[in-house]
Amino acid sequence: MSNITAVKDSTRTYTIALVGNPNSGKTTLFNALTGSTQYVGNWPGVTVEKKEGKVKRTKEQIKIVDLPGIYSLSPYTLEEVIARDYIIEDKPDAIINIVDASNIERNLYLTTQLKEVGIPVIVALNMMDIINKRGDKINIELLEDQIGMPIVPISANKGTGINNIIAECIQSINLIEEKKDNLDIFNKEIEKCVNELDEKVKDIARDNNYNSRWLAVKLLEEDEKVIEKIKINNDVKNTINDMVQKLEKQLDNDIESIIADQRYKYIASIVKKSVKKKNQGNMSNSDKIDKIVTNRILAIPIFLVVMWVVYYVSIQTLGDYTIGWVEGGIGFLAQQVETLLISLNASDWLLSLVIDGIFGGVGAVLIYVPQIMILFFFISILEDSGYMARVAFVMDKFFRKFGLTGKSFIPMLVGSGCSVPGIMATRTLENDKDRKLTILLTPFISCGAKMPIYVMFASAFFPNNRGWVVFTIYILGIVVAILSGILLKNTVFKGESAPFVMELPPYRIPTLKGLLIHMWDRGKAFIKKAGTLIFAAVVVIWFLQSFGPSLAFIEDPAKSILASIGRFIAPIFKPLGFGDWISSVAIFTGLVAKEVVVATLGVLQGLGEVTEESVELIASIQVMFTPLKAWAFMAFNLLACPCFAAIGAMKREFNSAKWTLFAIAYQTGVAYIVAMLIYQIGRLVI
């Protein structure tokens, strides 16, 4: 066995990287380990989200770094590159490799690669509750002996085994062990080549702070990203070329496939010895459900029904009830503040700023927070249960008809919450043309920030069918995205789409804690914008509509600075049916944040206390618009270029001002044409 020496330092801070496949339960484990002590930022120089958290389950100071989900250390996407670079170059003290026990063969591929990097690895064998429910058996001790790493069985979803992981990590970090470092993965010919290269690149590995065996395997695989980072002499280059040619000729395959095949054969052999499945060959419950929800005929209708139910409950029923509660609370607060200001003999302009500006503007947005939270809650259920992965699979064949793959559905789905993370999610697409096209199309999928616009107009003109109206607006965005995809794929983005490869996780029952965390993470961004960006915009709008060109305080907004700006741009929107200055200004201020559209209409109508605001706002909207004009207005706001934050995300992901300007022009042009067609054709029909 091993000779072990204990080394303990109670004062140091340990850094542990959390590594695993997508859908392995990594995020659930991260939340369980860190709780409310998370820090979310971006990796230096890139916009991939970086999550860090502190563990409070032990006396030691432990920082957990949650790396993006990856399938291997042979990266293709930006997220995979970042994850590997962190492991290889930043060298955390230990790695927790979370492995889905219900899909152990696929997950262990990454494990065999992590073993080679020279950092202590602790395998968190997750989903053991599913294994036990199935009646399957995993011989933990035998599997642990075969892979040469500690294995801790857990169920992150249930919160079992979590403390054992941290204890095992600390022990592995503080123990110096003399034991076998390498697994018997490769055949004799490949192992001989790896060992020979290992000797040749020891100096290079030391200079770059790499594990020499890991570097030898990567060079033998001809990993381009590794070769780009290091300098190898001609002797090493010639040695690699000779080895690769010999192995490819002998095994009749390319070297990358040869190495991968060796890993899978090794994994199959150890799984065969240590895993016993009770119902080998029988259909699982997930397979039985998939026969229906991924059915060639039923899949898309089922998805549409599911999404309609989500929007109906979020907007028409449960979400609608919550608006009154929030509206009453904000209204009561507005009354108290107004009474206080009057008792203090506050000036007219200050009273107008606080009541008409802040409460009238920000309040007009905040009343929709419950509906948006409920929507995010239901979307989290669909994601955490595993259903959304099926939708991406189902959509692949459909998406290919307009030049994309099913993977493009994921950014578009994320974009339904907020366009910024949706645009950022496109970096998981390997093909550059697919990525750019998805970035351009994602803002057509309505984000949560636009919902207050739809709900307001639906309440004004279609009070008995609000759920249907909002649902059809979302469908309009999808239809425009499809037609645009077909057009652009046959013109600007000609070329073959990348093949679609995606793992379908087993269906799971989401935990209430996980759903609430996801709901809050998404919803707090909306609330934060209301408290910062929208607040600032409302104050600016109030100032522009409360003061005339001479900077004198005025009662009539029609004589304000804002009215002058609105009248200048209003003729542009006349063919769309809303050529008045108030509507034009609302569209313009929507570039700050789409929620500001509603806030602008509230401020410019001079609406005060929120207790009566929605009634007054709806009444004023009914005067300004007709149902047809309302449809055109909603369509334009749906399809026009997104807010400044999303435009910034497009700029970062395109890494090109030219492509960003093209996207803005295309999206706004499409919005203008569609809104004009709705209004002009509608006038002829109605």
FENRA-V953969 format. One record per helix or strand of 3 or more residues. SS is the DSSP state (h for helix, s for strand). FROM is the first residue (numbers start at 1). LEN is the number of residues. If there is no record, write none. Layout:
# FENRA-V953969
SS | FROM | LEN
SS | FROM | LEN
This chain:
# FENRA-V953969
s | 3 | 4
s | 13 | 8
h | 26 | 9
s | 38 | 5
s | 49 | 7
s | 61 | 6
h | 78 | 13
s | 94 | 7
h | 101 | 17
s | 120 | 7
h | 128 | 7
h | 140 | 8
s | 150 | 4
h | 162 | 12
s | 175 | 4
h | 188 | 13
h | 202 | 6
h | 212 | 9
h | 224 | 6
h | 234 | 18
h | 255 | 20
h | 285 | 9
h | 298 | 19
h | 318 | 26
h | 348 | 19
h | 369 | 16
h | 387 | 14
h | 407 | 9
h | 419 | 10
h | 432 | 11
h | 448 | 14
h | 466 | 24
h | 512 | 20
h | 533 | 14
h | 557 | 3
h | 561 | 16
h | 581 | 9
h | 596 | 9
h | 610 | 15
h | 627 | 13
h | 644 | 11
h | 657 | 29
